[in-house]
Amino acid sequence: CNIIQSNNLGHKRCHCSDETILNKCAQTESIQIHTCHAGLTDMAVPVVYNNNVIAYIILGQIKNTNFKLCALIFPVH
């Protein structure tokens, strides 16, 4: 990730990937898992209080060779 983000194009792609997963998480108010442009797994988890998303827990940059297992543990609604 550091190498990819060390140039402008890579940095823009990472930013776009993060923005995409956070927007989808906000719209659905559910856990979102996706593969970024570099092939790594990212996950966003909304923190909901009084029916409002107040924060996100973001996990990422995970090289996941078993995406099906990850989807079973963290089902996407």
Salt bridges, closest charged atoms under 4 A:
GLU19 OE1 - HIS15 NE2 3.41
ASP42 OD2 - HIS34 NE2 3.79
